[in-house]
Amino acid sequence: MNDIILIFLLQIVLVPVLSLRIIFVVKGMNILASLFGFLEALIYVFGLSIVFSGDQTVAAMLVYALGFGIGILIGGVIEEKLAIGYTTLTVNLLSRNTELITLLRDRGYGVTVFEGMGKDSIRYQLQILTKRNLEDDVINLIEQHEPHAFFIAYEPRRFKGGYLLKSMKKSKSPMQN
């Protein structure tokens, strides 16, 4: 019974470590990815040695798989909390909401405004690049001032220069205002 509990706990730890390793690889954080890869391999081999050294019961194998599934959930929660990297929000508005644009800029967010022709009229598009851990704050501001705005959030892999990098060097947090 102790082996089954240990297998379950190892899997709950293994999968978030695996998830974080993949995230660090994608983000180009190779040293952290290597450290998490080492930890992942260690846990993996240790867990499998327990599974294969015992009676290899169906219960042990099911617990191994159950721990893996729960570990995926935990890894997802950890990744959301860490929110590493940046996000780009593309926001489509029916009117040029200067109050929203000014508020976003006053809070330290870089906002680029585009004007384009929609099906029936002129539309406005805001492009906002921010740290991923501030994405919810930006979305909340947009929803408060433009409840019918259409927006898409995506994660840029690489960028250089621009307002955001300059403003981050000047202030600790865009939310200081």
C-alpha positions in Angstrom: 0.0 0.0 0.0 2.9 2.4 0.8 4.3 1.8 -2.7 1.0 2.8 -4.3 0.8 6.0 -2.3 4.4 6.8 -3.2 3.8 6.1 -6.9 0.8 8.4 -6.8 2.7 11.2 -5.1 5.7 10.8 -7.5 3.4 11.2 -10.5 1.7 14.3 -9.0 5.2 15.8 -8.7 6.5 14.5 -12.0 4.0 15.9 -14.4 4.1 19.5 -13.2 7.9 19.3 -13.4 7.6 17.9 -17.0 5.2 20.7 -17.8 7.5 23.4 -16.5 10.5 21.9 -18.4 8.5 22.1 -21.6 7.5 25.7 -20.8 11.1 26.7 -20.1 12.3 25.1 -23.3 9.7 27.0 -25.4 10.5 30.3 -23.6 14.2 29.8 -24.3 15.1 29.4 -20.6 17.5 26.5 -21.3 19.3 26.4 -17.9 16.0 26.1 -16.0 14.8 23.6 -18.6 17.9 21.5 -18.0 17.5 21.5 -14.3 13.8 20.5 -14.5 14.8 17.9 -17.1 17.2 16.4 -14.6 14.6 16.4 -11.9 12.0 14.9 -14.2 14.3 12.0 -15.2 15.1 11.3 -11.6 11.5 11.2 -10.5 10.5 9.2 -13.6 13.1 6.5 -13.1 12.4 6.2 -9.4 8.7 5.9 -10.0 9.0 3.3 -12.7 11.4 1.3 -10.6 8.8 1.1 -7.9 6.1 0.1 -10.3 8.2 -2.6 -12.0 10.0 -3.9 -8.9 6.7 -4.9 -7.2 4.0 -7.3 -8.2 3.0 -5.0 -11.1 -0.5 -5.0 -9.9 -3.3 -3.4 -11.9 -3.8 -1.1 -8.9 -0.2 0.1 -9.1 -0.5 0.8 -12.8 -3.9 2.6 -12.4 -2.6 4.7 -9.6 0.5 5.6 -11.8 -1.9 6.7 -14.6 -4.2 8.5 -12.1 -1.3 10.4 -10.6 -0.2 11.4 -14.1 -3.7 12.8 -14.9 -3.9 14.8 -11.7 -0.3 16.0 -12.2 -1.4 17.5 -15.6 -4.1 19.5 -13.7 -1.7 20.7 -11.1 0.9 21.6 -13.8 -1.7 23.7 -15.6 -2.6 25.6 -12.5 1.1 26.2 -11.7 1.7 27.5 -15.3 -1.3 29.9 -15.0 0.0 31.2 -11.7 3.6 31.7 -13.0 2.3 33.4 -16.2 5.8 33.6 -17.7 6.4 35.7 -20.7 4.3 38.3 -22.6 1.0 38.5 -24.3 -0.3 40.5 -27.1 -4.0 41.6 -27.1 -5.6 42.6 -30.3 -8.8 44.5 -29.4 -11.5 45.5 -31.9 -13.8 48.4 -31.1 -16.8 49.9 -32.9 -15.7 53.4 -31.8 -12.4 55.1 -30.9 -12.7 55.0 -27.1 -10.1 57.6 -26.2 -11.0 57.2 -22.5 -9.9 53.6 -22.6 -6.9 54.3 -24.7 -5.7 57.0 -22.3 -6.4 54.9 -19.3 -4.4 52.0 -20.7 -1.5 54.3 -21.6 -1.7 56.0 -18.2 -1.3 52.6 -16.5 1.9 52.0 -18.5 0.6 49.8 -21.3 1.8 50.4 -24.8 -1.2 50.8 -27.0 -1.1 51.2 -30.8 -4.3 52.2 -32.5 -5.3 51.2 -36.0 -8.2 52.4 -38.0 -9.8 50.2 -40.6 -12.9 49.6 -42.6 -15.3 47.0 -41.3 -18.3 45.6 -43.1 -20.5 48.6 -42.4 -18.3 51.3 -40.9 -14.9 52.3 -39.6 -13.5 50.0 -36.8 -10.7 50.6 -34.4 -8.1 48.1 -33.4 -5.9 48.4 -30.4 -2.7 46.4 -30.1 -1.4 46.0 -26.6 1.8 44.1 -25.6 2.1 43.3 -21.9 3.5 40.9 -19.4 1.4 37.8 -19.2 0.9 38.1 -15.5 -0.9 41.5 -16.2 -3.1 40.1 -19.0 -6.2 39.8 -16.7 -5.8 43.4 -15.5 -5.8 44.7 -19.1 -8.8 42.5 -20.0 -10.7 43.8 -17.0 -10.1 47.4 -18.0 -11.2 46.7 -21.5 -14.4 44.9 -20.4 -15.2 47.8 -18.0 -14.9 50.4 -20.7 -15.9 48.4 -23.8 -18.1 45.4 -22.7 -18.8 44.5 -26.4 -15.1 44.6 -27.5 -13.8 41.6 -29.4 -10.3 40.7 -28.4 -7.8 38.0 -29.1 -4.8 37.3 -26.8 -1.8 35.5 -28.1 1.8 34.9 -27.0 4.5 36.5 -29.1 7.7 34.4 -29.2 10.1 37.2 -30.0 10.2 41.0 -30.2 12.7 43.8 -30.0 12.4 47.5 -28.9 9.2 49.4 -28.6 7.4 51.2 -25.9 6.9 48.3 -23.5 10.6 47.6 -23.1 11.4 51.2 -22.4 8.6 51.7 -19.9 9.5 48.5 -18.0 13.0 49.9 -17.4 11.5 53.2 -16.1 9.0 51.8 -13.7 8.7 48.6 -11.6 5.1 47.9 -12.5 2.6 49.4 -15.0 0.0 49.3 -12.3 1.7 52.0 -10.1 -0.5 54.8 -11.3 
